[in-house]
Amino acid sequence: MVNTRTKTKRNAKKITQAIIISFFIMVIFQAFLGIAYVTGESMQPTYENGDIILFKKWAAPRKGDIVTAYVDEIDAVVIKRVFATEGDHLKFAQNAVYINGKYMEIKNTKETELTVPANHYFLIGDNGAYSQDSRNFGCVGKSSIQGIVIRKIL
């Protein structure tokens, strides 16, 4: 027969261990991963309004990656696709864009031309007609990128 006092001590020790392990898992998760909530239609059909996504921190995004970024100009976190990186030359014309001379169809663009500055990204939503993105607020600095989207959670 097990002594009640011994059993209580053993349970207390297990609970303490579980709390410590949970704390370390939470710290590790916060250091390397993040969670974001999608609002609006700008990333449709890839992500819908209300989706919850998981993103990884500490990685340099490449063209085509979907990222979360804080944008000072609109005081908000956005979820957008990396369309162009530093040094890329963009020339926007009516419903078209030329990236380093290569044609690409894109909706609702105003005519403009720019080169992405060093340590910056040009971000665009997948639903270009309904996206507030770098076409509106300009290029986003590397330090504003929070992470690269890994997947939709919910």
Disulfide bonds with the S-S distance in Angstrom:
none
